């Protein structure tokens, strides 16, 4: 009998999985799987579990938000054998699911795990850790992991923006050098993100050139404004997604070496990723296989 590990974060989102878990397990069992259920109680618990035991399973399924998915992928990447990954989104924003067209309906997503199409997906590395869709620093990046879970559950993605607006007076720019495939960039930056997704923060960033298996990462930098007029222009460019603005730099690269003038706090897939002065970020092409539904288009 095929073995399936079902990792659940019971606190993700509004906790809907608590009422649907038995239905999902029954669905997997009827499909011929011997199901092992693991409910996460501590941060990075699933990472350590998979790093040592992923090879014991024919299929790994995680249910939770982007943070739960991050820990699952991190664990798979630290395993020599990587079984296919099924994802049942149950968080507040679920960027990864949005980018791959995975249903937000728990039972529909569970069915996709069973009859979905395998998709070889890139994964990013941030030093010794991995991320599924984004590594970011600067303005608003601490909002995802410092916004109270109750606020996220009640307000959804609006909670992130309310918290972000509250923090505007405390935004701190960082001076850094970034060496990429085509050269080097240096300056003071208000915000930066390295992404492997078509949706970030619940909003679509779809571009014909961007694919989640193209072997490249997308870099976006927002420069530190020198005065109020520049600040207004930057806000307008970001809200209008005007990436041609002189205050915004975008490029695509396989790897990125960053050196900062001070320790910089980062977020990885919406969770705190630590403070670093130097870090190597790389794309790992087709590193994991995710079960997706091609009939449900990505945003």
C-alpha positions in Angstrom: 0.0 0.0 0.0 1.3 3.5 -0.9 2.2 5.7 2.0 1.0 9.3 2.4 2.1 11.8 5.0 -0.6 14.4 5.7 0.9 17.4 7.6 -1.7 19.8 9.0 -1.3 23.2 10.6 -4.6 23.3 12.6 -4.3 27.0 13.3 -3.8 28.2 9.7 -6.3 30.7 8.4 -9.7 30.4 10.1 -9.1 26.8 11.1 -11.5 25.3 8.5 -9.3 22.2 8.2 -10.4 21.2 11.7 -13.9 20.5 10.3 -12.8 19.0 7.0 -9.8 16.8 8.1 -11.7 13.6 8.4 -13.3 14.0 5.0 -9.8 14.6 3.4 -8.3 11.6 5.2 -11.2 9.4 4.0 -10.7 10.6 0.5 -7.0 9.7 0.6 -7.7 6.3 2.2 -10.3 5.4 -0.4 -7.7 6.2 -3.1 -5.5 3.4 -1.7 -3.1 5.3 0.6 -2.0 4.4 4.1 -2.3 7.9 5.7 -0.1 9.1 8.4 -1.4 12.4 10.0 1.0 14.9 11.6 -0.4 18.1 13.2 2.3 20.7 13.6 2.7 22.2 17.1 5.9 24.1 16.7 7.6 26.2 14.1 9.8 24.2 11.6 8.6 20.9 13.1 7.6 19.6 9.6 11.0 20.7 8.2 12.9 18.5 10.6 10.5 15.6 10.2 10.8 15.5 6.4 14.5 16.1 6.3 15.0 12.7 7.9 11.9 10.8 6.8 10.6 12.0 3.4 11.9 8.9 1.7 9.5 6.8 3.7 6.5 8.2 1.9 5.2 8.0 -1.7 3.4 11.3 -1.4 3.6 14.3 1.0 0.6 16.5 1.5 0.6 19.7 3.6 -2.4 21.7 4.6 -1.9 25.2 6.0 -0.8 28.7 4.8 2.3 29.8 3.0 4.4 29.4 6.1 3.4 25.7 6.5 4.2 25.2 2.8 7.5 26.8 3.3 8.5 24.5 6.1 7.3 21.5 4.1 9.4 22.5 1.0 12.4 23.3 3.2 12.2 19.8 4.6 11.9 18.1 1.2 14.8 20.1 -0.1 17.0 18.8 2.7 16.0 15.2 1.8 17.9 13.2 -0.8 14.6 11.7 -2.0 11.7 14.0 -2.7 8.3 12.5 -3.1 5.7 14.5 -5.0 4.0 17.3 -3.0 0.3 18.0 -2.7 -0.8 21.3 -1.2 -4.2 22.1 0.4 -4.2 25.9 1.0 -5.8 26.9 4.3 -4.0 30.2 5.2 -4.9 33.8 4.9 -3.4 34.7 1.5 -2.0 31.5 -0.1 0.3 33.0 -2.8 1.8 29.7 -3.9 -1.7 28.2 -4.5 -2.7 31.3 -6.5 0.4 31.1 -8.7 -0.3 27.4 -9.5 -4.0 27.5 -9.9 -4.7 25.3 -6.8 -8.3 25.7 -5.5 -8.8 27.4 -2.2 -11.6 24.9 -1.5 -10.1 22.3 0.8 -12.0 19.3 -0.7 -11.3 20.4 -4.3 -7.7 20.9 -3.5 -7.6 17.4 -1.9 -9.0 15.9 -5.0 -6.3 17.7 -7.1 -3.7 15.9 -4.9 -5.2 12.6 -6.1 -5.8 13.3 -9.8 -3.7 16.4 -10.5 -0.9 16.9 -13.0 2.7 16.7 -11.7 4.4 20.1 -12.2 8.2 20.4 -11.8 8.6 23.7 -9.9 11.6 25.8 -9.1 12.6 26.5 -5.5 14.7 29.3 -4.2 17.4 29.0 -1.6 18.4 31.7 0.9 21.6 30.6 2.5 20.9 27.2 4.0 17.1 27.7 3.9 14.6 27.4 1.1 11.6 29.4 0.0 8.8 28.5 -2.4 7.8 31.9 -3.7 9.4 35.0 -2.0 12.4 36.3 0.0 12.0 40.0 0.9 13.3 42.8 3.1 12.3 46.3 4.0 9.0 48.1 4.0 6.1 46.0 5.2 8.0 42.7 5.0 7.6 42.1 8.8 3.8 42.7 8.5 3.0 39.1 7.5 4.7 37.5 10.6 3.9 40.2 13.1 0.3 40.7 12.3 -1.7 38.8 14.9 -3.3 35.6 13.6 -6.7 36.8 14.9 -6.5 39.9 12.7 -5.5 37.8 9.7 -8.4 35.5 10.2 -11.0 38.3 10.6 -9.8 40.6 7.9 -7.9 38.4 5.4 -5.4 40.3 3.2 -6.8 43.6 4.4 -5.0 42.9 7.8 -1.7 43.1 6.1 -2.4 46.5 4.6 -3.8 47.9 7.9 -0.7 46.8 9.7 1.5 48.1 6.9 0.0 51.6 7.0 0.4 51.7 10.8 4.2 51.0 10.4 4.8 53.6 7.7 6.7 56.0 10.0 9.1 53.3 11.1 10.3 52.2 7.6 14.1 52.0 7.5 16.1 51.9 4.2 19.1 49.5 3.8 22.3 50.2 1.9 23.5 47.1 0.0 25.3 45.7 -3.0 23.6 43.0 -5.1 25.7 41.0 -7.5 23.5 39.2 -10.1 24.1 37.3 -13.4 24.4 40.5 -15.4 26.3 42.8 -13.1 26.0 44.6 -9.8 23.6 47.1 -8.2 24.4 49.3 -5.2 22.3 51.8 -3.3 19.8 52.5 -0.5 16.6 50.5 -0.8 13.3 50.8 1.0 12.1 47.4 -0.2 13.3 44.4 -2.1 12.0 41.0 -3.0 13.3 38.0 -4.8 10.3 36.1 -6.1 9.3 32.8 -7.9 5.6 33.5 -8.1 2.8 35.0 -10.1 1.0 36.3 -7.0 2.5 38.0 -4.0 0.6 39.3 -1.0 -2.6 38.1 -2.7 -2.1 40.4 -5.7 -1.3 39.3 -9.2 2.1 40.0 -10.7 1.5 37.9 -13.8 3.9 38.5 -16.8 4.2 36.5 -20.0 7.9 36.1 -19.3 7.6 34.8 -15.7 7.1 31.1 -15.1 7.6 29.1 -12.0 9.8 26.6 -13.8 12.0 29.0 -15.9 15.1 28.6 -13.8 15.1 32.2 -12.9 14.2 34.4 -9.9 12.6 37.9 -10.3 14.2 40.7 -8.4 12.4 43.9 -7.5 14.0 46.8 -5.7 12.4 50.1 -4.5 15.0 52.9 -3.9 15.0 55.1 -0.8 13.3 58.4 -1.6 15.3 61.5 -1.0 12.4 63.8 -0.4 8.6 63.9 -0.1 8.0 64.3 -3.8 10.0 61.2 -4.5 8.2 59.3 -1.8 4.9 60.2 -3.4 6.1 59.1 -6.8 7.3 55.8 -5.4 3.9 55.1 -3.7 2.2 55.9 -7.0 4.5 53.6 -9.0 4.1 50.7 -6.5 0.3 51.0 -6.3 0.1 51.4 -10.1 2.6 48.6 -10.7 4.6 50.9 -12.9 7.9 49.0 -12.9 9.4 51.4 -15.5 9.7 54.0 -12.7 13.2 55.3 -12.1 12.7 54.5 -8.5 12.0 50.8 -9.1 14.5 48.3 -10.5 13.5 44.9 -11.8 15.5 42.1 -13.4 15.7 38.3 -13.7 18.6 36.2 -12.5 19.6 32.7 -11.5 21.6 33.7 -8.5 22.1 36.8 -6.3 24.9 37.6 -3.8 23.9 40.3 -1.3 26.2 42.3 1.0 24.5 44.9 3.3 26.0 47.6 5.5 24.1 46.2 8.5 22.1 43.1 9.5 18.9 43.1 7.4 15.7 41.3 8.6 14.2 39.1 5.9 10.9 37.3 5.4 10.8 33.9 3.6 7.3 33.1 2.3 5.7 35.4 4.9 7.7 34.0 7.9 10.6 35.6 9.6 13.8 34.4 7.9 16.4 36.0 10.3 18.8 38.9 10.0 21.9 38.7 7.8 24.5 41.0 6.4 25.5 38.7 3.5 23.5 36.0 1.8 23.6 33.9 -1.4 20.2 33.5 -3.1 19.8 30.9 -5.9 17.2 29.3 -8.1 17.0 25.5 -8.0 15.5 24.5 -11.3 12.6 21.9 -11.3 13.6 21.0 -7.7 10.2 19.6 -6.5 7.2 18.1 -8.1 3.8 19.7 -7.1 0.4 18.2 -8.0 -1.6 20.9 -9.7 -4.9 21.4 -11.6 -4.1 22.7 -15.1 -7.8 23.1 -15.7 -7.9 25.8 -13.1 -5.9 28.7 -14.5 -3.5 30.7 -12.5 -4.3 34.4 -11.9 
